Amino acid sequence: MKEIAKVIAFILLIIGTTGLLVNEFVVDWGRCAVITFACLNVVGLVALACTSCVRNK
């Protein structure tokens, strides 16, 4: 279960970062897209931090 959560966290980080970079350099999707991709990054970081804390205990 922890490994699946870690994979999902990395996928969220990849999608969020790629979306922000594409929005900045290729297309201009607007403010809503920036907020969405930033939220994906935050959720991915929180999930990754939670899986790391659980694994270390």
C-alpha positions in Angstrom: 0.0 0.0 0.0 2.8 2.4 0.8 4.5 1.7 -2.5 1.3 2.5 -4.4 1.0 5.8 -2.5 4.6 6.7 -3.3 4.1 6.0 -7.0 0.9 8.1 -7.0 2.7 10.9 -5.3 5.5 10.9 -7.9 2.9 10.8 -10.7 1.1 13.8 -9.2 4.5 15.6 -9.0 5.3 14.8 -12.6 1.9 15.9 -13.9 2.0 19.1 -11.9 5.5 20.1 -12.8 5.0 19.2 -16.5 1.7 21.1 -16.6 3.3 24.2 -15.1 6.2 24.1 -17.5 4.0 23.6 -20.5 1.7 26.4 -19.4 4.6 28.7 -19.0 6.6 28.0 -22.1 4.3 26.4 -24.8 0.7 27.5 -24.3 -1.2 30.0 -22.1 -4.0 28.1 -20.4 -4.6 30.8 -17.8 -4.8 31.2 -14.1 -7.1 28.2 -13.5 -4.6 25.8 -15.0 -1.7 27.2 -12.9 -3.7 26.8 -9.7 -4.7 23.2 -10.7 -1.2 22.1 -11.5 0.2 23.8 -8.4 -2.4 22.0 -6.2 -1.3 18.7 -7.8 2.3 19.5 -6.9 1.3 20.3 -3.3 -0.8 17.1 -2.9 2.0 15.1 -4.4 4.5 16.5 -2.0 2.2 16.0 1.0 1.6 12.4 0.0 5.3 11.8 -0.5 6.1 13.3 2.9 3.4 11.1 4.6 4.7 7.9 3.0 8.3 8.8 4.0 7.2 9.5 7.6 5.2 6.2 7.8 8.1 4.2 6.3 10.6 5.6 8.8 8.5 4.7 11.8 
